[in-house]
């Protein structure tokens, strides 16, 4: 009889535990529905679609960016530039007409409208420090506008008086005047203190805003005085009837400690966000070596950086991938894990770089001519990386969006290239940057139950269980990660519905 009672009690206990586990699976935080649709959790993720044409970006907004929850796409400079197959030709303006290698003005406007309909904003790269290089001589740009090396740009209305008088290259980065009044690698340097130059640039920004552009990435800002940058932005505000804070302005300011104090990122935060290159440099250091080592852990990566709301971050961009300062697609697992960390760690606005494979640093987009860039193709045999389609990146965009503003909790590290941390009770990630599989047993704040590992699979074929004690017990493969969130469980997942695996143009890693 005692044995029978014991058996019954054990059976009842198992049922109770099973029921508790089932209930816990759906005990999700406020604001999260049980049926996961990535686009419903869109927040602030940016994808840089480097050198892609407007037609391709519009299609990708409908097909991928929108459905996957990407908030913004940063596009290459849309203004008319010099001709050439090299990528950097896009950064030598001939006029501010929207007639570039990436498309026409009408195609640009159509892209903005199409992407907006998909829930995605367009961020335009703006080149305002300079025009063409003096070494280019005279010629016509991608839209047929004339230019020369003497400062004559009739389509803009610039003449020699609109440029700084210094006709030599920048050579001394400890001298603010040399950095901001002389030429960067031979590029004709605009006098941004000039009322005419300021008004011309402000009119260009205003035009893009009126077309529906969501924000700007402003190029080479440390080569412009912070006073001039702020004055230009104030003019834009006047022309558009907006406040300064309503104009999103991400500024390229490379903060090298051996350069003049007056051209450091902190001097430009009154105008908008500044690019935190040091964040990207540190990601390369950590993911090339150890996540926890020496006197510093990757947990403290943001110490000594500008505040989160003033920063713009990335793992790599078109400059740093070519000068060896950051991780690139060639770093494979480390590159993918660094992007996952950026999307998971609560700091700033993450920008994912989507470019193309290249052999030489000057190489332009695949198949580019001197006046046009062909449509982007993804998949086997294509040189376009299409990073936004990689399984782990898609999964981590959703992870980032579901985590939202939840604070970082439950940090774990074992000193052997494995870390784990959560975002409130919404999401948890374990990163194994080592060369061996790692068995972990980490306490989390996640509700008990079974979750999709969104880093490893886009169809929930890889799952992880959180015990009723809140612990994650699992083996993390070398060079991989486990990433879970409360909106992705086997019983509710339909996050793959927006993706058609039968499409030959689809690309997933």
C-alpha positions as CSV (number, residue, x, y, z in Angstrom):
1,X,0.0,0.0,0.0
2,X,2.8,2.4,0.9
3,X,4.6,1.6,-2.3
4,X,1.4,2.3,-4.3
5,X,0.8,5.6,-2.5
6,X,4.4,6.6,-3.2
7,X,3.9,5.8,-6.9
8,X,0.7,7.8,-7.0
9,X,2.4,10.8,-5.3
10,X,5.3,10.6,-7.7
11,X,2.9,10.5,-10.7
12,X,1.0,13.5,-9.4
13,X,4.2,15.4,-8.8
14,X,5.3,14.8,-12.3
15,X,2.0,16.0,-13.7
16,X,2.2,19.1,-11.5
17,X,5.8,19.8,-12.6
18,X,4.8,19.2,-16.3
19,X,1.8,21.5,-16.0
20,X,4.0,24.2,-14.3
21,X,6.5,23.9,-17.1
22,X,3.8,24.2,-19.7
23,X,2.3,27.3,-18.1
24,X,5.8,28.8,-17.6
25,X,6.5,28.5,-21.3
26,X,3.9,31.1,-22.0
27,X,4.5,33.3,-19.0
28,X,5.9,36.0,-21.2
29,X,6.6,39.6,-20.2
30,X,4.2,42.5,-20.9
31,X,4.2,43.6,-24.5
32,X,5.2,40.3,-26.0
33,X,2.6,38.3,-27.9
34,X,2.7,34.5,-28.1
35,X,2.7,34.5,-31.9
36,X,6.0,35.8,-33.1
37,X,6.2,38.1,-36.2
38,X,9.6,39.8,-36.4
39,X,8.2,42.9,-38.1
40,X,5.9,43.5,-35.1
41,X,9.0,44.1,-32.9
42,X,10.9,46.6,-35.1
43,X,13.0,48.9,-33.1
44,X,16.3,50.6,-34.2
45,X,18.4,48.2,-36.2
46,X,20.2,49.7,-39.2
47,X,21.6,47.8,-42.2
48,X,24.1,49.6,-44.4
49,X,23.4,48.5,-48.0
50,X,26.8,49.6,-49.3
51,X,26.9,50.6,-53.0
52,X,23.5,48.9,-53.7
53,X,21.3,50.6,-56.2
54,X,17.9,52.1,-55.3
55,X,15.8,49.5,-57.1
56,X,17.5,46.6,-55.3
57,X,17.1,48.2,-51.9
58,X,13.4,48.9,-52.6
59,X,12.9,45.2,-53.4
60,X,14.9,44.1,-50.3
61,X,12.8,46.4,-48.1
62,X,9.7,44.5,-49.2
63,X,11.3,41.0,-49.2
64,X,13.7,41.1,-46.3
65,X,14.3,44.3,-44.3
66,X,10.6,44.9,-43.6
67,X,9.6,41.3,-42.7
68,X,12.7,40.7,-40.6
69,X,12.2,43.8,-38.4
70,X,15.0,46.0,-39.8
71,X,14.2,49.6,-38.9
72,X,16.5,51.6,-41.2
73,X,18.7,51.1,-44.3
74,X,21.7,53.3,-44.7
75,X,22.4,54.0,-48.4
76,X,25.5,55.2,-50.2
77,X,25.7,59.0,-51.1
78,X,22.8,59.7,-53.5
79,X,24.3,62.9,-55.0
80,X,25.9,63.0,-58.4
81,X,29.6,62.1,-58.3
82,X,32.6,61.6,-60.5
83,X,32.6,58.6,-62.9
84,X,34.5,55.5,-62.0
85,X,34.1,51.8,-61.0
86,X,35.8,52.3,-57.6
87,X,33.6,52.6,-54.5
88,X,35.2,55.9,-53.4
89,X,34.0,57.7,-56.5
90,X,30.6,58.0,-54.7
91,X,32.4,60.2,-52.2
92,X,33.5,62.8,-54.6
93,X,30.4,65.0,-55.4
94,X,30.0,66.9,-58.6
95,X,26.6,68.2,-57.8
96,X,23.8,67.7,-55.4
97,X,21.5,66.3,-58.1
98,X,20.1,62.9,-57.2
99,X,21.6,61.3,-60.2
100,X,24.2,58.8,-59.0
101,X,25.6,55.4,-60.0
102,X,22.9,53.9,-57.7
103,X,20.0,55.4,-59.6
104,X,18.0,58.4,-60.7
105,X,16.1,60.9,-58.6
106,X,12.8,59.2,-59.3
107,X,14.2,55.8,-58.4
108,X,15.5,57.3,-55.1
109,X,12.1,58.7,-54.3
110,X,10.4,55.5,-55.2
111,X,12.8,53.5,-52.9
112,X,11.9,55.8,-50.0
113,X,8.2,55.3,-50.6
114,X,8.5,51.5,-51.0
115,X,10.7,51.1,-48.0
116,X,8.4,53.3,-45.9
117,X,5.5,51.1,-46.8
118,X,7.4,48.1,-45.5
119,X,8.1,49.9,-42.3
120,X,11.7,50.8,-43.1
121,X,13.3,54.2,-43.1
122,X,16.1,55.4,-45.4
123,X,19.3,57.0,-44.0
124,X,21.3,58.9,-46.6
125,X,25.1,59.2,-46.5
126,X,25.9,62.9,-46.9
127,X,29.3,64.2,-48.2
128,X,29.6,67.8,-47.2
129,X,33.3,68.4,-46.4
130,X,34.6,68.4,-49.9
131,X,33.9,67.9,-53.6
132,X,36.2,66.2,-56.1
133,X,39.9,65.4,-55.9
134,X,42.2,67.8,-57.7
135,X,43.8,64.8,-59.3
136,X,40.6,64.2,-61.2
137,X,41.1,67.3,-63.3
138,X,38.0,68.3,-65.3
139,X,35.2,66.3,-66.6
140,X,31.5,65.5,-66.2
141,X,29.8,63.5,-63.5
142,X,27.4,60.5,-63.5
143,X,24.6,62.9,-64.3
144,X,26.5,64.9,-66.9
145,X,27.3,67.9,-64.8
146,X,30.7,69.6,-65.4
147,X,33.4,70.1,-62.8
148,X,37.1,71.0,-62.6
149,X,40.0,71.1,-60.2
150,X,39.8,74.9,-59.9
151,X,36.7,74.9,-57.8
152,X,34.2,75.5,-60.6
153,X,31.0,73.4,-60.1
154,X,28.3,75.2,-62.2
155,X,25.6,72.7,-61.3
156,X,26.0,73.6,-57.7
157,X,27.0,77.2,-58.0
158,X,30.4,76.7,-56.3
159,X,33.4,78.7,-57.4
160,X,37.0,78.9,-56.1
161,X,35.9,81.3,-53.3
162,X,33.7,78.6,-51.8
163,X,36.8,76.5,-50.9
164,X,39.5,76.9,-48.3
165,X,42.6,78.5,-49.5
166,X,44.9,75.7,-48.3
167,X,45.9,73.8,-51.4
168,X,48.0,71.1,-49.6
169,X,46.9,67.8,-48.0
170,X,46.3,67.3,-44.3
171,X,49.5,66.2,-42.7
172,X,49.2,67.2,-39.0
173,X,46.3,65.7,-37.1
174,X,47.3,67.5,-33.9
175,X,46.6,70.8,-35.6
176,X,42.9,71.5,-35.9
177,X,43.4,74.2,-38.6
178,X,45.4,71.8,-40.7
179,X,42.8,69.1,-40.3
180,X,39.8,71.3,-41.1
181,X,41.1,73.8,-43.6
182,X,43.3,71.6,-45.8
183,X,42.6,68.8,-48.2
184,X,41.9,65.2,-47.3
185,X,43.9,63.1,-49.8
186,X,43.6,65.9,-52.5
187,X,39.9,66.5,-52.1
188,X,38.8,70.1,-52.6
189,X,37.9,71.3,-49.2
190,X,34.7,73.4,-48.8
191,X,34.7,76.5,-46.7
192,X,31.8,75.5,-44.4
193,X,32.1,78.8,-42.6
194,X,30.8,80.5,-45.8
195,X,27.1,81.5,-45.7
196,X,26.7,80.4,-49.3
197,X,28.2,77.0,-48.7
198,X,26.1,76.5,-45.6
199,X,22.9,77.5,-47.4
200,X,23.7,75.2,-50.3
201,X,24.3,72.2,-48.1
202,X,21.3,72.9,-45.9
203,X,19.1,73.1,-49.0
204,X,20.4,69.7,-50.1
205,X,19.6,68.2,-46.6
206,X,16.2,69.8,-46.6
207,X,15.4,68.4,-50.1
208,X,16.2,64.9,-48.9
209,X,14.1,65.3,-45.7
210,X,11.2,66.6,-47.8
211,X,11.5,63.4,-49.9
212,X,11.1,61.4,-46.7
213,X,14.6,60.5,-45.7
214,X,14.6,59.4,-42.1
215,X,18.1,60.5,-41.2
216,X,21.7,61.1,-42.3
217,X,25.2,59.6,-41.9
218,X,27.5,62.6,-42.3
219,X,30.9,61.9,-43.8
220,X,34.3,63.2,-42.7
221,X,32.9,65.4,-39.9
222,X,36.1,65.8,-37.9
223,X,37.4,67.7,-41.0
224,X,34.7,70.3,-40.4
225,X,34.6,72.5,-37.3
226,X,31.9,71.7,-34.8
227,X,30.6,75.2,-35.1
228,X,30.1,74.9,-38.8
229,X,28.4,71.5,-38.5
230,X,25.9,72.9,-35.9
231,X,25.3,76.0,-38.0
232,X,24.5,73.9,-41.1
233,X,22.1,71.7,-39.1
234,X,20.3,74.7,-37.6
235,X,19.8,76.0,-41.2
236,X,18.3,72.6,-42.1
237,X,15.9,72.9,-39.2
238,X,14.9,76.4,-40.3
239,X,14.3,75.2,-43.9
240,X,12.2,72.2,-42.8
241,X,10.4,73.6,-39.8
242,X,11.9,70.9,-37.6
243,X,13.7,71.1,-34.3
244,X,17.4,70.1,-34.1
245,X,16.5,67.0,-32.2
246,X,14.0,65.9,-34.9
247,X,16.8,65.6,-37.5
248,X,18.7,62.4,-37.1
249,X,22.4,63.1,-37.7
250,X,25.1,60.4,-37.3
251,X,28.5,61.9,-37.7
252,X,31.7,60.1,-38.8
253,X,34.2,61.3,-36.3
254,X,37.2,59.0,-35.9
255,X,38.4,59.5,-32.4
256,X,42.1,58.7,-32.3
257,X,43.7,59.6,-29.0
258,X,46.8,61.0,-30.6
259,X,44.9,63.6,-32.5
260,X,43.9,67.2,-31.5
261,X,41.5,67.3,-28.6
262,X,39.2,69.7,-30.5
263,X,38.4,67.1,-33.2
264,X,37.5,64.2,-30.8
265,X,33.9,62.8,-31.0
266,X,32.8,64.4,-27.7
267,X,33.1,67.8,-29.4
268,X,30.3,67.0,-31.9
269,X,27.6,65.5,-29.7
270,X,25.7,68.8,-29.7
271,X,25.0,68.2,-33.4
272,X,24.0,64.5,-33.1
273,X,25.4,61.1,-32.7
274,X,29.0,60.3,-33.3
275,X,30.5,57.1,-34.8
276,X,32.3,55.1,-32.0
277,X,35.1,53.6,-34.0
278,X,36.8,52.5,-30.7
279,X,33.8,50.2,-30.1
280,X,34.5,48.4,-33.4
281,X,38.2,48.3,-32.8
282,X,37.6,46.7,-29.4
283,X,35.3,44.1,-30.9
284,X,38.1,43.0,-33.2
285,X,40.5,42.8,-30.2
286,X,38.1,40.7,-28.1
287,X,36.9,38.4,-30.8
288,X,40.4,37.9,-32.2
289,X,41.6,36.9,-28.8
290,X,39.5,36.3,-25.7
291,X,36.2,37.7,-24.5
292,X,37.6,37.7,-21.0
293,X,41.3,38.2,-20.5
294,X,43.9,40.4,-18.9
295,X,42.5,43.2,-16.9
296,X,39.4,43.8,-19.0
297,X,36.3,41.8,-20.0
298,X,34.1,42.5,-23.0
299,X,31.4,43.2,-20.4
300,X,33.2,46.6,-19.9
301,X,33.5,47.4,-23.6
302,X,31.7,50.7,-23.3
303,X,33.8,52.2,-20.6
304,X,35.4,55.5,-21.7
305,X,33.1,55.6,-24.8
306,X,30.5,58.4,-25.4
307,X,27.1,57.7,-23.8
308,X,24.8,55.2,-25.5
309,X,22.3,57.8,-26.8
310,X,25.2,59.8,-28.4
311,X,26.9,56.9,-30.2
312,X,26.5,55.1,-33.5
313,X,28.2,51.7,-33.6
314,X,29.1,49.0,-36.1
315,X,31.3,45.9,-36.3
316,X,32.8,47.1,-39.6
317,X,32.3,49.6,-42.4
318,X,33.6,50.1,-45.9
319,X,36.7,52.0,-44.7
320,X,37.7,49.8,-41.8
321,X,37.2,46.5,-43.5
322,X,39.7,47.7,-46.1
323,X,42.3,49.1,-43.7
324,X,42.4,46.0,-41.4
325,X,41.1,47.9,-38.3
326,X,38.0,45.8,-37.8
327,X,36.6,42.3,-38.3
328,X,35.2,41.5,-41.8
329,X,33.3,38.8,-43.5
330,X,36.6,37.0,-44.0
331,X,36.8,36.4,-40.3
332,X,33.8,34.1,-40.6
333,X,32.7,32.8,-37.1
334,X,34.3,35.7,-35.2
335,X,32.7,38.2,-37.4
336,X,29.3,36.6,-37.0
337,X,29.6,36.4,-33.2
338,X,30.7,40.0,-33.0
339,X,27.6,41.1,-34.8
340,X,25.5,38.9,-32.5
341,X,27.2,40.6,-29.5
342,X,26.5,44.0,-30.9
343,X,22.9,43.2,-31.4
344,X,22.6,41.7,-27.9
345,X,24.6,44.1,-25.7
346,X,22.6,47.2,-24.6
347,X,24.6,50.1,-26.1
348,X,23.7,52.5,-28.8
349,X,22.1,51.9,-32.2
350,X,23.5,48.8,-34.0
351,X,24.5,49.1,-37.7
352,X,25.0,45.8,-39.7
353,X,27.2,46.1,-42.7
354,X,26.1,44.5,-45.9
355,X,28.6,44.9,-48.7
356,X,30.4,42.6,-51.1
357,X,33.5,40.5,-51.5
358,X,36.5,42.2,-52.9
359,X,40.2,41.5,-53.8
360,X,41.6,45.1,-53.9
361,X,40.7,47.9,-51.6
362,X,39.5,50.1,-54.5
363,X,37.1,47.5,-55.9
364,X,33.6,48.8,-56.5
365,X,30.4,46.9,-56.5
366,X,30.2,43.6,-58.4
367,X,29.6,44.4,-62.1
368,X,29.8,48.2,-61.6
369,X,30.5,50.5,-64.6
370,X,31.7,54.0,-64.4
371,X,28.2,55.3,-64.3
372,X,26.0,52.6,-62.8
373,X,25.7,49.7,-60.4
374,X,23.7,46.6,-61.5
375,X,21.0,45.0,-59.4
376,X,22.1,43.2,-56.3
377,X,21.9,39.4,-56.4
378,X,22.2,37.1,-53.4
379,X,23.0,33.4,-53.2
380,X,25.5,31.0,-54.5
381,X,27.9,32.5,-57.0
382,X,27.2,36.1,-56.0
383,X,29.9,38.4,-54.6
384,X,27.3,40.4,-52.7
385,X,27.5,39.4,-49.0
386,X,23.7,40.0,-48.3
387,X,24.5,39.9,-44.6
388,X,21.0,40.7,-43.6
389,X,19.9,37.3,-44.9
390,X,22.3,35.2,-42.9
391,X,20.4,33.0,-40.5
392,X,22.2,34.2,-37.3
393,X,21.8,37.9,-38.3
394,X,18.1,37.5,-39.0
395,X,17.7,35.7,-35.7
396,X,19.6,38.3,-33.8
397,X,17.7,41.2,-35.3
398,X,14.5,39.7,-33.9
399,X,16.3,39.0,-30.6
400,X,17.5,42.6,-30.3
401,X,14.0,43.9,-31.1
402,X,12.3,41.7,-28.5
403,X,14.9,42.5,-25.9
404,X,14.0,46.2,-26.4
405,X,15.2,48.4,-23.5
406,X,15.4,45.7,-21.0
407,X,18.5,45.9,-18.8
408,X,21.4,43.5,-18.9
409,X,21.2,40.7,-16.3
410,X,22.6,37.4,-15.4
411,X,26.1,37.9,-16.7
412,X,28.3,34.8,-16.8
413,X,31.8,34.1,-18.0
414,X,34.2,31.3,-17.4
415,X,37.4,33.0,-18.4
416,X,37.7,30.7,-21.4
417,X,36.1,32.6,-24.3
418,X,32.5,31.8,-23.3
419,X,30.1,34.4,-22.0
420,X,26.4,34.6,-21.3
421,X,24.0,37.4,-20.4
422,X,20.3,38.2,-20.6
423,X,18.1,41.2,-21.2
424,X,15.6,41.3,-18.4
425,X,13.3,38.2,-18.6
426,X,12.9,38.6,-22.4
427,X,16.1,37.2,-24.0
428,X,19.3,35.4,-23.3
429,X,22.5,34.6,-25.2
430,X,25.5,32.4,-24.8
431,X,28.6,33.1,-27.0
432,X,31.3,30.6,-27.4
433,X,34.3,32.3,-29.1
434,X,36.6,29.3,-28.4
435,X,37.9,26.5,-30.4
436,X,36.1,23.8,-28.4
437,X,32.5,23.0,-27.6
438,X,31.5,24.4,-24.2
439,X,29.1,22.8,-21.7
440,X,27.4,25.6,-19.7
441,X,25.0,25.7,-16.8
442,X,23.9,29.4,-16.5
443,X,21.2,30.9,-14.3
444,X,18.8,33.1,-16.3
445,X,15.7,35.2,-15.6
446,X,13.9,33.5,-18.5
447,X,10.6,31.7,-17.9
448,X,10.9,27.9,-17.9
449,X,10.2,26.1,-21.2
450,X,11.6,25.3,-24.6
451,X,12.8,28.0,-27.0
452,X,14.0,28.3,-30.5
453,X,17.8,28.9,-30.9
454,X,17.4,31.8,-33.3
455,X,21.2,32.1,-33.9
456,X,21.4,28.5,-35.2
457,X,18.2,28.1,-37.2
458,X,15.6,30.1,-38.9
459,X,12.9,27.5,-38.6
460,X,13.2,26.6,-34.9
461,X,14.8,23.2,-35.8
462,X,17.4,24.0,-33.0
463,X,15.9,24.4,-29.6
464,X,17.1,24.9,-26.0
465,X,15.3,24.3,-22.7
466,X,15.2,26.5,-19.6
467,X,14.5,24.5,-16.5
468,X,12.0,25.3,-13.8
469,X,14.9,26.6,-11.8
470,X,15.6,29.1,-14.6
471,X,18.9,27.5,-15.6
472,X,20.1,27.0,-19.1
473,X,22.0,23.7,-19.4
474,X,23.4,23.2,-22.9
475,X,26.5,22.6,-25.0
476,X,27.4,25.5,-27.2
477,X,29.4,24.5,-30.3
478,X,32.8,26.1,-30.9
479,X,32.6,29.4,-32.7
480,X,28.8,29.6,-32.3
481,X,26.1,30.8,-30.0
482,X,22.8,30.0,-28.4
483,X,20.3,32.9,-28.6
484,X,16.7,32.6,-27.2
485,X,13.9,35.0,-26.6
486,X,10.4,34.8,-25.2
487,X,8.6,35.4,-28.6
488,X,10.3,32.3,-30.2
489,X,9.0,29.0,-29.0
490,X,8.3,25.8,-31.0
491,X,4.6,26.1,-30.4
492,X,4.3,29.7,-31.5
493,X,7.1,30.2,-34.1
494,X,6.1,31.3,-37.5
495,X,9.0,33.7,-38.0
496,X,10.1,31.9,-41.2
497,X,6.8,32.7,-43.0
498,X,8.2,35.9,-44.6
499,X,11.1,33.9,-46.1
500,X,10.8,31.7,-49.1
501,X,13.5,29.0,-49.0
502,X,12.6,27.8,-52.5
503,X,13.6,31.2,-53.9
504,X,16.9,30.8,-55.7
505,X,17.8,34.4,-54.8
506,X,17.6,33.6,-51.1
507,X,20.8,33.4,-49.2
508,X,21.3,32.0,-45.7
509,X,24.4,31.0,-43.7
